Amino acid sequence: MALLFSGPNGGALHRNTFNHTWRVGLERAGIVASPARGERRESHREHGRHVLRHTAASAWLGTGVDIRTIAEYLGHAGPGSRSGHTHT
């Protein structure tokens, strides 16, 4: 499987590295607010890779991709193991 985002060595980014980089990009694009000087960024929970997984799963499901295919692509044993990734 090809990686959409990869680290300097060509491997997968650590989730914290991805979440931080993604969040900074969202801030620079004006999608989410930057923290005030001296304040910490909000949790990545609402804007990180986990939300992207849910968004992708929901989009694929909406276009007719089989739930088992989505589950396999997301690394789950089957659709029952984490059906919470889709929001309809």
PyMOL Python script that loads the backbone (N, CA, C, O; Angstrom):
from pymol import cmd

cmd.read_pdbstr("""\
ATOM      1  N   MET A   1       0.843  -1.167   0.000  1.00  0.00           N
ATOM      2  CA  MET A   1       0.000   0.000   0.000  1.00  0.00           C
ATOM      3  C   MET A   1       0.896   1.240   0.000  1.00  0.00           C
ATOM      4  O   MET A   1       1.839   1.331   0.786  1.00  0.00           O
ATOM      5  N   ALA A   2       0.603   2.169  -0.863  1.00  0.00           N
ATOM      6  CA  ALA A   2       1.371   3.415  -0.930  1.00  0.00           C
ATOM      7  C   ALA A   2       0.906   4.360   0.181  1.00  0.00           C
ATOM      8  O   ALA A   2      -0.276   4.409   0.521  1.00  0.00           O
ATOM      9  N   LEU A   3       1.849   5.097   0.728  1.00  0.00           N
ATOM     10  CA  LEU A   3       1.530   6.056   1.787  1.00  0.00           C
ATOM     11  C   LEU A   3       1.226   7.421   1.176  1.00  0.00           C
ATOM     12  O   LEU A   3       1.933   7.883   0.281  1.00  0.00           O
ATOM     13  N   LEU A   4       0.181   8.049   1.661  1.00  0.00           N
ATOM     14  CA  LEU A   4      -0.148   9.397   1.213  1.00  0.00           C
ATOM     15  C   LEU A   4       0.810  10.399   1.843  1.00  0.00           C
ATOM     16  O   LEU A   4       1.246  11.349   1.194  1.00  0.00           O
ATOM     17  N   PHE A   5       1.134  10.177   3.122  1.00  0.00           N
ATOM     18  CA  PHE A   5       2.082  11.018   3.852  1.00  0.00           C
ATOM     19  C   PHE A   5       3.188  10.106   4.359  1.00  0.00           C
ATOM     20  O   PHE A   5       2.907   9.052   4.929  1.00  0.00           O
ATOM     21  N   SER A   6       4.428  10.495   4.163  1.00  0.00           N
ATOM     22  CA  SER A   6       5.531   9.670   4.643  1.00  0.00           C
ATOM     23  C   SER A   6       6.598  10.544   5.285  1.00  0.00           C
ATOM     24  O   SER A   6       6.685  11.746   5.030  1.00  0.00           O
ATOM     25  N   GLY A   7       7.400   9.909   6.119  1.00  0.00           N
ATOM     26  CA  GLY A   7       8.481  10.602   6.803  1.00  0.00           C
ATOM     27  C   GLY A   7       9.703  10.727   5.925  1.00  0.00           C
ATOM     28  O   GLY A   7       9.692  10.281   4.777  1.00  0.00           O
ATOM     29  N   PRO A   8      10.757  11.327   6.447  1.00  0.00           N
ATOM     30  CA  PRO A   8      11.991  11.529   5.680  1.00  0.00           C
ATOM     31  C   PRO A   8      12.615  10.231   5.179  1.00  0.00           C
ATOM     32  O   PRO A   8      13.291  10.217   4.150  1.00  0.00           O
ATOM     33  N   ASN A   9      12.384   9.131   5.916  1.00  0.00           N
ATOM     34  CA  ASN A   9      12.966   7.844   5.510  1.00  0.00           C
ATOM     35  C   ASN A   9      12.044   7.068   4.571  1.00  0.00           C
ATOM     36  O   ASN A   9      12.362   5.946   4.175  1.00  0.00           O
ATOM     37  N   GLY A  10      10.902   7.661   4.212  1.00  0.00           N
ATOM     38  CA  GLY A  10       9.960   7.008   3.310  1.00  0.00           C
ATOM     39  C   GLY A  10       8.940   6.149   4.020  1.00  0.00           C
ATOM     40  O   GLY A  10       8.016   5.634   3.390  1.00  0.00           O
ATOM     41  N   GLY A  11       9.095   5.984   5.331  1.00  0.00           N
ATOM     42  CA  GLY A  11       8.149   5.181   6.103  1.00  0.00           C
ATOM     43  C   GLY A  11       6.986   6.018   6.606  1.00  0.00           C
ATOM     44  O   GLY A  11       6.890   7.217   6.345  1.00  0.00           O
ATOM     45  N   ALA A  12       6.116   5.352   7.328  1.00  0.00           N
ATOM     46  CA  ALA A  12       4.933   6.021   7.881  1.00  0.00           C
ATOM     47  C   ALA A  12       5.329   7.024   8.955  1.00  0.00           C
ATOM     48  O   ALA A  12       6.275   6.802   9.711  1.00  0.00           O
ATOM     49  N   LEU A  13       4.604   8.111   9.012  1.00  0.00           N
ATOM     50  CA  LEU A  13       4.807   9.102  10.067  1.00  0.00           C
ATOM     51  C   LEU A  13       4.228   8.569  11.377  1.00  0.00           C
ATOM     52  O   LEU A  13       3.223   7.858  11.377  1.00  0.00           O
ATOM     53  N   HIS A  14       4.864   8.914  12.478  1.00  0.00           N
ATOM     54  CA  HIS A  14       4.278   8.600  13.781  1.00  0.00           C
ATOM     55  C   HIS A  14       3.001   9.426  13.916  1.00  0.00           C
ATOM     56  O   HIS A  14       2.940  10.553  13.423  1.00  0.00           O
ATOM     57  N   ARG A  15       1.984   8.880  14.575  1.00  0.00           N
ATOM     58  CA  ARG A  15       0.693   9.582  14.660  1.00  0.00           C
ATOM     59  C   ARG A  15       0.823  10.970  15.269  1.00  0.00           C
ATOM     60  O   ARG A  15       0.125  11.892  14.847  1.00  0.00           O
ATOM     61  N   ASN A  16       1.704  11.139  16.258  1.00  0.00           N
ATOM     62  CA  ASN A  16       1.859  12.461  16.869  1.00  0.00           C
ATOM     63  C   ASN A  16       2.479  13.452  15.894  1.00  0.00           C
ATOM     64  O   ASN A  16       2.093  14.620  15.860  1.00  0.00           O
ATOM     65  N   THR A  17       3.432  12.991  15.109  1.00  0.00           N
ATOM     66  CA  THR A  17       4.058  13.852  14.101  1.00  0.00           C
ATOM     67  C   THR A  17       3.026  14.265  13.065  1.00  0.00           C
ATOM     68  O   THR A  17       2.936  15.436  12.699  1.00  0.00           O
ATOM     69  N   PHE A  18       2.245  13.291  12.591  1.00  0.00           N
ATOM     70  CA  PHE A  18       1.216  13.605  11.610  1.00  0.00           C
ATOM     71  C   PHE A  18       0.211  14.587  12.180  1.00  0.00           C
ATOM     72  O   PHE A  18      -0.097  15.599  11.549  1.00  0.00           O
ATOM     73  N   ASN A  19      -0.312  14.296  13.384  1.00  0.00           N
ATOM     74  CA  ASN A  19      -1.334  15.155  13.980  1.00  0.00           C
ATOM     75  C   ASN A  19      -0.843  16.583  14.169  1.00  0.00           C
ATOM     76  O   ASN A  19      -1.579  17.535  13.910  1.00  0.00           O
ATOM     77  N   HIS A  20       0.391  16.733  14.618  1.00  0.00           N
ATOM     78  CA  HIS A  20       0.939  18.083  14.809  1.00  0.00           C
ATOM     79  C   HIS A  20       1.071  18.810  13.469  1.00  0.00           C
ATOM     80  O   HIS A  20       0.649  19.959  13.332  1.00  0.00           O
ATOM     81  N   THR A  21       1.649  18.140  12.501  1.00  0.00           N
ATOM     82  CA  THR A  21       1.850  18.744  11.186  1.00  0.00           C
ATOM     83  C   THR A  21       0.511  19.097  10.543  1.00  0.00           C
ATOM     84  O   THR A  21       0.360  20.171   9.961  1.00  0.00           O
ATOM     85  N   TRP A  22      -0.451  18.197  10.648  1.00  0.00           N
ATOM     86  CA  TRP A  22      -1.784  18.420  10.091  1.00  0.00           C
ATOM     87  C   TRP A  22      -2.447  19.620  10.760  1.00  0.00           C
ATOM     88  O   TRP A  22      -3.035  20.470  10.091  1.00  0.00           O
ATOM     89  N   ARG A  23      -2.346  19.679  12.093  1.00  0.00           N
ATOM     90  CA  ARG A  23      -2.980  20.768  12.846  1.00  0.00           C
ATOM     91  C   ARG A  23      -2.364  22.117  12.466  1.00  0.00           C
ATOM     92  O   ARG A  23      -3.091  23.092  12.275  1.00  0.00           O
ATOM     93  N   VAL A  24      -1.058  22.182  12.355  1.00  0.00           N
ATOM     94  CA  VAL A  24      -0.397  23.429  11.953  1.00  0.00           C
ATOM     95  C   VAL A  24      -0.867  23.837  10.551  1.00  0.00           C
ATOM     96  O   VAL A  24      -1.099  25.018  10.292  1.00  0.00           O
ATOM     97  N   GLY A  25      -1.004  22.868   9.656  1.00  0.00           N
ATOM     98  CA  GLY A  25      -1.505  23.159   8.315  1.00  0.00           C
ATOM     99  C   GLY A  25      -2.922  23.712   8.343  1.00  0.00           C
ATOM    100  O   GLY A  25      -3.240  24.653   7.615  1.00  0.00           O
ATOM    101  N   LEU A  26      -3.777  23.127   9.187  1.00  0.00           N
ATOM    102  CA  LEU A  26      -5.148  23.626   9.329  1.00  0.00           C
ATOM    103  C   LEU A  26      -5.152  25.055   9.868  1.00  0.00           C
ATOM    104  O   LEU A  26      -5.958  25.881   9.439  1.00  0.00           O
ATOM    105  N   GLU A  27      -4.262  25.339  10.797  1.00  0.00           N
ATOM    106  CA  GLU A  27      -4.160  26.693  11.348  1.00  0.00           C
ATOM    107  C   GLU A  27      -3.699  27.679  10.280  1.00  0.00           C
ATOM    108  O   GLU A  27      -4.278  28.755  10.136  1.00  0.00           O
ATOM    109  N   ARG A  28      -2.679  27.321   9.546  1.00  0.00           N
ATOM    110  CA  ARG A  28      -2.155  28.220   8.510  1.00  0.00           C
ATOM    111  C   ARG A  28      -3.170  28.472   7.405  1.00  0.00           C
ATOM    112  O   ARG A  28      -3.176  29.536   6.786  1.00  0.00           O
ATOM    113  N   ALA A  29      -4.036  27.477   7.160  1.00  0.00           N
ATOM    114  CA  ALA A  29      -5.072  27.631   6.140  1.00  0.00           C
ATOM    115  C   ALA A  29      -6.283  28.395   6.676  1.00  0.00           C
ATOM    116  O   ALA A  29      -7.201  28.718   5.923  1.00  0.00           O
ATOM    117  N   GLY A  30      -6.280  28.681   7.980  1.00  0.00           N
ATOM    118  CA  GLY A  30      -7.390  29.406   8.579  1.00  0.00           C
ATOM    119  C   GLY A  30      -8.612  28.545   8.862  1.00  0.00           C
ATOM    120  O   GLY A  30      -9.705  29.069   9.074  1.00  0.00           O
ATOM    121  N   ILE A  31      -8.436  27.226   8.868  1.00  0.00           N
ATOM    122  CA  ILE A  31      -9.552  26.313   9.099  1.00  0.00           C
ATOM    123  C   ILE A  31      -9.852  26.177  10.589  1.00  0.00           C
ATOM    124  O   ILE A  31     -11.012  26.090  10.991  1.00  0.00           O
ATOM    125  N   VAL A  32      -8.808  26.159  11.399  1.00  0.00           N
ATOM    126  CA  VAL A  32      -8.964  26.145  12.859  1.00  0.00           C
ATOM    127  C   VAL A  32      -8.120  27.283  13.422  1.00  0.00           C
ATOM    128  O   VAL A  32      -7.153  27.726  12.804  1.00  0.00           O
ATOM    129  N   ALA A  33      -8.502  27.739  14.591  1.00  0.00           N
ATOM    130  CA  ALA A  33      -7.798  28.865  15.216  1.00  0.00           C
ATOM    131  C   ALA A  33      -6.438  28.429  15.763  1.00  0.00           C
ATOM    132  O   ALA A  33      -6.288  27.329  16.296  1.00  0.00           O
ATOM    133  N   SER A  34      -5.467  29.304  15.619  1.00  0.00           N
ATOM    134  CA  SER A  34      -4.159  29.075  16.227  1.00  0.00           C
ATOM    135  C   SER A  34      -4.252  29.393  17.707  1.00  0.00           C
ATOM    136  O   SER A  34      -5.042  30.249  18.106  1.00  0.00           O
ATOM    137  N   PRO A  35      -3.455  28.715  18.530  1.00  0.00           N
ATOM    138  CA  PRO A  35      -3.486  29.035  19.962  1.00  0.00           C
ATOM    139  C   PRO A  35      -2.894  30.423  20.204  1.00  0.00           C
ATOM    140  O   PRO A  35      -2.035  30.884  19.453  1.00  0.00           O
ATOM    141  N   ALA A  36      -3.365  31.077  21.258  1.00  0.00           N
ATOM    142  CA  ALA A  36      -2.802  32.375  21.629  1.00  0.00           C
ATOM    143  C   ALA A  36      -1.352  32.164  22.060  1.00  0.00           C
ATOM    144  O   ALA A  36      -0.970  31.071  22.478  1.00  0.00           O
ATOM    145  N   ARG A  37      -0.573  33.196  21.955  1.00  0.00           N
ATOM    146  CA  ARG A  37       0.842  33.110  22.311  1.00  0.00           C
ATOM    147  C   ARG A  37       0.973  32.572  23.742  1.00  0.00           C
ATOM    148  O   ARG A  37       0.338  33.081  24.666  1.00  0.00           O
ATOM    149  N   GLY A  38       1.792  31.552  23.908  1.00  0.00           N
ATOM    150  CA  GLY A  38       2.028  30.958  25.214  1.00  0.00           C
ATOM    151  C   GLY A  38       1.032  29.875  25.602  1.00  0.00           C
ATOM    152  O   GLY A  38       1.215  29.211  26.623  1.00  0.00           O
ATOM    153  N   GLU A  39      -0.021  29.683  24.807  1.00  0.00           N
ATOM    154  CA  GLU A  39      -1.005  28.642  25.104  1.00  0.00           C
ATOM    155  C   GLU A  39      -0.721  27.393  24.286  1.00  0.00           C
ATOM    156  O   GLU A  39      -0.091  27.451  23.230  1.00  0.00           O
ATOM    157  N   ARG A  40      -1.195  26.270  24.792  1.00  0.00           N
ATOM    158  CA  ARG A  40      -1.025  24.992  24.098  1.00  0.00           C
ATOM    159  C   ARG A  40      -2.123  24.804  23.064  1.00  0.00           C
ATOM    160  O   ARG A  40      -3.205  25.379  23.175  1.00  0.00           O
ATOM    161  N   ARG A  41      -1.829  23.994  22.063  1.00  0.00           N
ATOM    162  CA  ARG A  41      -2.839  23.651  21.072  1.00  0.00           C
ATOM    163  C   ARG A  41      -3.884  22.752  21.718  1.00  0.00           C
ATOM    164  O   ARG A  41      -3.596  22.020  22.664  1.00  0.00           O
ATOM    165  N   GLU A  42      -5.102  22.822  21.189  1.00  0.00           N
ATOM    166  CA  GLU A  42      -6.161  21.926  21.651  1.00  0.00           C
ATOM    167  C   GLU A  42      -5.803  20.498  21.269  1.00  0.00           C
ATOM    168  O   GLU A  42      -4.891  20.261  20.478  1.00  0.00           O
ATOM    169  N   SER A  43      -6.529  19.560  21.840  1.00  0.00           N
ATOM    170  CA  SER A  43      -6.332  18.149  21.541  1.00  0.00           C
ATOM    171  C   SER A  43      -6.439  17.904  20.031  1.00  0.00           C
ATOM    172  O   SER A  43      -7.198  18.574  19.331  1.00  0.00           O
ATOM    173  N   HIS A  44      -5.682  16.954  19.560  1.00  0.00           N
ATOM    174  CA  HIS A  44      -5.737  16.585  18.143  1.00  0.00           C
ATOM    175  C   HIS A  44      -6.952  15.710  17.851  1.00  0.00           C
ATOM    176  O   HIS A  44      -7.237  15.414  16.691  1.00  0.00           O
ATOM    177  N   ARG A  45      -7.651  15.305  18.871  1.00  0.00           N
ATOM    178  CA  ARG A  45      -8.772  14.368  18.725  1.00  0.00           C
ATOM    179  C   ARG A  45      -9.790  14.842  17.687  1.00  0.00           C
ATOM    180  O   ARG A  45     -10.312  14.032  16.922  1.00  0.00           O
ATOM    181  N   GLU A  46     -10.072  16.129  17.654  1.00  0.00           N
ATOM    182  CA  GLU A  46     -11.093  16.627  16.732  1.00  0.00           C
ATOM    183  C   GLU A  46     -10.561  16.982  15.353  1.00  0.00           C
ATOM    184  O   GLU A  46     -11.344  17.203  14.429  1.00  0.00           O
ATOM    185  N   HIS A  47      -9.250  17.041  15.201  1.00  0.00           N
ATOM    186  CA  HIS A  47      -8.698  17.484  13.919  1.00  0.00           C
ATOM    187  C   HIS A  47      -7.564  16.601  13.416  1.00  0.00           C
ATOM    188  O   HIS A  47      -6.876  16.983  12.469  1.00  0.00           O
ATOM    189  N   GLY A  48      -7.349  15.451  14.007  1.00  0.00           N
ATOM    190  CA  GLY A  48      -6.219  14.615  13.641  1.00  0.00           C
ATOM    191  C   GLY A  48      -6.557  13.478  12.700  1.00  0.00           C
ATOM    192  O   GLY A  48      -7.601  13.470  12.049  1.00  0.00           O
ATOM    193  N   ARG A  49      -5.657  12.528  12.645  1.00  0.00           N
ATOM    194  CA  ARG A  49      -5.796  11.408  11.707  1.00  0.00           C
ATOM    195  C   ARG A  49      -7.012  10.549  11.992  1.00  0.00           C
ATOM    196  O   ARG A  49      -7.584   9.958  11.076  1.00  0.00           O
ATOM    197  N   HIS A  50      -7.414  10.472  13.257  1.00  0.00           N
ATOM    198  CA  HIS A  50      -8.577   9.655  13.599  1.00  0.00           C
ATOM    199  C   HIS A  50      -9.832  10.177  12.897  1.00  0.00           C
ATOM    200  O   HIS A  50     -10.629   9.397  12.376  1.00  0.00           O
ATOM    201  N   VAL A  51      -9.998  11.485  12.886  1.00  0.00           N
ATOM    202  CA  VAL A  51     -11.154  12.084  12.210  1.00  0.00           C
ATOM    203  C   VAL A  51     -11.051  11.855  10.704  1.00  0.00           C
ATOM    204  O   VAL A  51     -12.065  11.643  10.038  1.00  0.00           O
ATOM    205  N   LEU A  52      -9.848  11.896  10.173  1.00  0.00           N
ATOM    206  CA  LEU A  52      -9.675  11.639   8.739  1.00  0.00           C
ATOM    207  C   LEU A  52     -10.093  10.211   8.400  1.00  0.00           C
ATOM    208  O   LEU A  52     -10.682   9.972   7.345  1.00  0.00           O
ATOM    209  N   ARG A  53      -9.790   9.257   9.290  1.00  0.00           N
ATOM    210  CA  ARG A  53     -10.207   7.867   9.068  1.00  0.00           C
ATOM    211  C   ARG A  53     -11.729   7.770   9.032  1.00  0.00           C
ATOM    212  O   ARG A  53     -12.289   7.108   8.159  1.00  0.00           O
ATOM    213  N   HIS A  54     -12.397   8.424   9.975  1.00  0.00           N
ATOM    214  CA  HIS A  54     -13.859   8.409  10.004  1.00  0.00           C
ATOM    215  C   HIS A  54     -14.429   9.052   8.741  1.00  0.00           C
ATOM    216  O   HIS A  54     -15.371   8.533   8.141  1.00  0.00           O
ATOM    217  N   THR A  55     -13.860  10.168   8.350  1.00  0.00           N
ATOM    218  CA  THR A  55     -14.332  10.882   7.168  1.00  0.00           C
ATOM    219  C   THR A  55     -14.174  10.025   5.917  1.00  0.00           C
ATOM    220  O   THR A  55     -15.094   9.920   5.105  1.00  0.00           O
ATOM    221  N   ALA A  56     -13.011   9.419   5.772  1.00  0.00           N
ATOM    222  CA  ALA A  56     -12.761   8.566   4.604  1.00  0.00           C
ATOM    223  C   ALA A  56     -13.713   7.373   4.587  1.00  0.00           C
ATOM    224  O   ALA A  56     -14.292   7.054   3.548  1.00  0.00           O
ATOM    225  N   ALA A  57     -13.877   6.715   5.731  1.00  0.00           N
ATOM    226  CA  ALA A  57     -14.758   5.549   5.795  1.00  0.00           C
ATOM    227  C   ALA A  57     -16.190   5.933   5.430  1.00  0.00           C
ATOM    228  O   ALA A  57     -16.857   5.214   4.686  1.00  0.00           O
ATOM    229  N   SER A  58     -16.654   7.051   5.946  1.00  0.00           N
ATOM    230  CA  SER A  58     -18.018   7.503   5.635  1.00  0.00           C
ATOM    231  C   SER A  58     -18.172   7.843   4.157  1.00  0.00           C
ATOM    232  O   SER A  58     -19.187   7.519   3.541  1.00  0.00           O
ATOM    233  N   ALA A  59     -17.167   8.494   3.598  1.00  0.00           N
ATOM    234  CA  ALA A  59     -17.221   8.852   2.173  1.00  0.00           C
ATOM    235  C   ALA A  59     -17.234   7.598   1.300  1.00  0.00           C
ATOM    236  O   ALA A  59     -18.014   7.508   0.352  1.00  0.00           O
ATOM    237  N   TRP A  60     -16.375   6.634   1.617  1.00  0.00           N
ATOM    238  CA  TRP A  60     -16.346   5.390   0.830  1.00  0.00           C
ATOM    239  C   TRP A  60     -17.666   4.652   0.936  1.00  0.00           C
ATOM    240  O   TRP A  60     -18.186   4.153  -0.062  1.00  0.00           O
ATOM    241  N   LEU A  61     -18.212   4.583   2.146  1.00  0.00           N
ATOM    242  CA  LEU A  61     -19.492   3.908   2.345  1.00  0.00           C
ATOM    243  C   LEU A  61     -20.587   4.608   1.538  1.00  0.00           C
ATOM    244  O   LEU A  61     -21.445   3.951   0.950  1.00  0.00           O
ATOM    245  N   GLY A  62     -20.554   5.933   1.513  1.00  0.00           N
ATOM    246  CA  GLY A  62     -21.538   6.706   0.770  1.00  0.00           C
ATOM    247  C   GLY A  62     -21.471   6.517  -0.732  1.00  0.00           C
ATOM    248  O   GLY A  62     -22.459   6.729  -1.434  1.00  0.00           O
ATOM    249  N   THR A  63     -20.307   6.119  -1.228  1.00  0.00           N
ATOM    250  CA  THR A  63     -20.179   5.883  -2.672  1.00  0.00           C
ATOM    251  C   THR A  63     -20.385   4.420  -3.039  1.00  0.00           C
ATOM    252  O   THR A  63     -20.228   4.027  -4.195  1.00  0.00           O
ATOM    253  N   GLY A  64     -20.743   3.611  -2.022  1.00  0.00           N
ATOM    254  CA  GLY A  64     -21.064   2.217  -2.318  1.00  0.00           C
ATOM    255  C   GLY A  64     -19.960   1.215  -2.080  1.00  0.00           C
ATOM    256  O   GLY A  64     -20.127   0.041  -2.410  1.00  0.00           O
ATOM    257  N   VAL A  65     -18.842   1.629  -1.522  1.00  0.00           N
ATOM    258  CA  VAL A  65     -17.774   0.672  -1.225  1.00  0.00           C
ATOM    259  C   VAL A  65     -18.270  -0.262  -0.123  1.00  0.00           C
ATOM    260  O   VAL A  65     -18.849   0.184   0.867  1.00  0.00           O
ATOM    261  N   ASP A  66     -18.040  -1.541  -0.302  1.00  0.00           N
ATOM    262  CA  ASP A  66     -18.464  -2.563   0.649  1.00  0.00           C
ATOM    263  C   ASP A  66     -17.823  -2.342   2.008  1.00  0.00           C
ATOM    264  O   ASP A  66     -16.631  -2.046   2.089  1.00  0.00           O
ATOM    265  N   ILE A  67     -18.604  -2.483   3.086  1.00  0.00           N
ATOM    266  CA  ILE A  67     -18.115  -2.257   4.441  1.00  0.00           C
ATOM    267  C   ILE A  67     -16.934  -3.171   4.781  1.00  0.00           C
ATOM    268  O   ILE A  67     -16.046  -2.771   5.533  1.00  0.00           O
ATOM    269  N   ARG A  68     -16.915  -4.373   4.247  1.00  0.00           N
ATOM    270  CA  ARG A  68     -15.790  -5.292   4.515  1.00  0.00           C
ATOM    271  C   ARG A  68     -14.497  -4.780   3.869  1.00  0.00           C
ATOM    272  O   ARG A  68     -13.412  -4.909   4.437  1.00  0.00           O
ATOM    273  N   THR A  69     -14.631  -4.208   2.696  1.00  0.00           N
ATOM    274  CA  THR A  69     -13.465  -3.630   2.018  1.00  0.00           C
ATOM    275  C   THR A  69     -12.930  -2.451   2.814  1.00  0.00           C
ATOM    276  O   THR A  69     -11.718  -2.301   2.977  1.00  0.00           O
ATOM    277  N   ILE A  70     -13.833  -1.615   3.310  1.00  0.00           N
ATOM    278  CA  ILE A  70     -13.421  -0.460   4.118  1.00  0.00           C
ATOM    279  C   ILE A  70     -12.725  -0.933   5.386  1.00  0.00           C
ATOM    280  O   ILE A  70     -11.671  -0.410   5.748  1.00  0.00           O
ATOM    281  N   ALA A  71     -13.303  -1.915   6.062  1.00  0.00           N
ATOM    282  CA  ALA A  71     -12.729  -2.441   7.300  1.00  0.00           C
ATOM    283  C   ALA A  71     -11.326  -2.995   7.049  1.00  0.00           C
ATOM    284  O   ALA A  71     -10.411  -2.759   7.837  1.00  0.00           O
ATOM    285  N   GLU A  72     -11.166  -3.722   5.963  1.00  0.00           N
ATOM    286  CA  GLU A  72      -9.851  -4.286   5.629  1.00  0.00           C
ATOM    287  C   GLU A  72      -8.837  -3.177   5.345  1.00  0.00           C
ATOM    288  O   GLU A  72      -7.698  -3.231   5.811  1.00  0.00           O
ATOM    289  N   TYR A  73      -9.257  -2.179   4.582  1.00  0.00           N
ATOM    290  CA  TYR A  73      -8.359  -1.072   4.244  1.00  0.00           C
ATOM    291  C   TYR A  73      -7.913  -0.318   5.491  1.00  0.00           C
ATOM    292  O   TYR A  73      -6.770   0.131   5.578  1.00  0.00           O
ATOM    293  N   LEU A  74      -8.828  -0.181   6.464  1.00  0.00           N
ATOM    294  CA  LEU A  74      -8.499   0.530   7.701  1.00  0.00           C
ATOM    295  C   LEU A  74      -7.744  -0.358   8.690  1.00  0.00           C
ATOM    296  O   LEU A  74      -7.369   0.097   9.771  1.00  0.00           O
ATOM    297  N   GLY A  75      -7.522  -1.617   8.326  1.00  0.00           N
ATOM    298  CA  GLY A  75      -6.737  -2.506   9.176  1.00  0.00           C
ATOM    299  C   GLY A  75      -7.534  -3.229  10.236  1.00  0.00           C
ATOM    300  O   GLY A  75      -6.967  -3.673  11.234  1.00  0.00           O
ATOM    301  N   HIS A  76      -8.842  -3.358  10.045  1.00  0.00           N
ATOM    302  CA  HIS A  76      -9.682  -4.067  10.997  1.00  0.00           C
ATOM    303  C   HIS A  76      -9.964  -5.466  10.483  1.00  0.00           C
ATOM    304  O   HIS A  76      -9.972  -5.712   9.277  1.00  0.00           O
ATOM    305  N   ALA A  77     -10.197  -6.385  11.422  1.00  0.00           N
ATOM    306  CA  ALA A  77     -10.458  -7.774  11.057  1.00  0.00           C
ATOM    307  C   ALA A  77     -11.757  -7.926  10.278  1.00  0.00           C
ATOM    308  O   ALA A  77     -11.866  -8.809   9.427  1.00  0.00           O
ATOM    309  N   GLY A  78     -12.729  -7.089  10.554  1.00  0.00           N
ATOM    310  CA  GLY A  78     -14.013  -7.174   9.872  1.00  0.00           C
ATOM    311  C   GLY A  78     -14.855  -5.971  10.213  1.00  0.00           C
ATOM    312  O   GLY A  78     -14.483  -5.173  11.074  1.00  0.00           O
ATOM    313  N   PRO A  79     -15.989  -5.830   9.547  1.00  0.00           N
ATOM    314  CA  PRO A  79     -16.813  -4.647   9.758  1.00  0.00           C
ATOM    315  C   PRO A  79     -17.365  -4.533  11.173  1.00  0.00           C
ATOM    316  O   PRO A  79     -17.646  -3.424  11.627  1.00  0.00           O
ATOM    317  N   GLY A  80     -17.527  -5.632  11.873  1.00  0.00           N
ATOM    318  CA  GLY A  80     -18.062  -5.586  13.225  1.00  0.00           C
ATOM    319  C   GLY A  80     -17.067  -5.113  14.255  1.00  0.00           C
ATOM    320  O   GLY A  80     -17.458  -4.697  15.346  1.00  0.00           O
ATOM    321  N   SER A  81     -15.778  -5.167  13.931  1.00  0.00           N
ATOM    322  CA  SER A  81     -14.767  -4.820  14.929  1.00  0.00           C
ATOM    323  C   SER A  81     -14.726  -3.324  15.205  1.00  0.00           C
ATOM    324  O   SER A  81     -14.440  -2.921  16.333  1.00  0.00           O
ATOM    325  N   ARG A  82     -15.003  -2.495  14.216  1.00  0.00           N
ATOM    326  CA  ARG A  82     -14.981  -1.046  14.418  1.00  0.00           C
ATOM    327  C   ARG A  82     -15.946  -0.358  13.481  1.00  0.00           C
ATOM    328  O   ARG A  82     -15.543   0.526  12.725  1.00  0.00           O
ATOM    329  N   SER A  83     -17.206  -0.738  13.509  1.00  0.00           N
ATOM    330  CA  SER A  83     -18.157  -0.103  12.604  1.00  0.00           C
ATOM    331  C   SER A  83     -18.359   1.375  12.949  1.00  0.00           C
ATOM    332  O   SER A  83     -18.995   2.101  12.185  1.00  0.00           O
ATOM    333  N   GLY A  84     -17.833   1.825  14.077  1.00  0.00           N
ATOM    334  CA  GLY A  84     -17.952   3.226  14.464  1.00  0.00           C
ATOM    335  C   GLY A  84     -17.153   4.166  13.603  1.00  0.00           C
ATOM    336  O   GLY A  84     -17.254   5.379  13.785  1.00  0.00           O
ATOM    337  N   HIS A  85     -16.355   3.663  12.663  1.00  0.00           N
ATOM    338  CA  HIS A  85     -15.574   4.548  11.797  1.00  0.00           C
ATOM    339  C   HIS A  85     -16.442   5.234  10.760  1.00  0.00           C
ATOM    340  O   HIS A  85     -16.020   6.224  10.161  1.00  0.00           O
ATOM    341  N   THR A  86     -17.654   4.725  10.534  1.00  0.00           N
ATOM    342  CA  THR A  86     -18.501   5.358   9.543  1.00  0.00           C
ATOM    343  C   THR A  86     -19.618   6.120  10.230  1.00  0.00           C
ATOM    344  O   THR A  86     -20.140   5.688  11.258  1.00  0.00           O
ATOM    345  N   HIS A  87     -19.976   7.247   9.661  1.00  0.00           N
ATOM    346  CA  HIS A  87     -21.071   8.059  10.175  1.00  0.00           C
ATOM    347  C   HIS A  87     -22.009   8.322   9.022  1.00  0.00           C
ATOM    348  O   HIS A  87     -21.632   8.949   8.032  1.00  0.00           O
ATOM    349  N   THR A  88     -23.226   7.846   9.151  1.00  0.00           N
ATOM    350  CA  THR A  88     -24.191   8.038   8.055  1.00  0.00           C
ATOM    351  C   THR A  88     -25.321   8.919   8.501  1.00  0.00           C
ATOM    352  O   THR A  88     -26.232   9.197   7.721  1.00  0.00           O
TER     353      THR A  88
END
""", "prot")
cmd.dss("prot")
cmd.show_as("cartoon", "prot")
cmd.util.cbc("prot")
cmd.orient("prot")
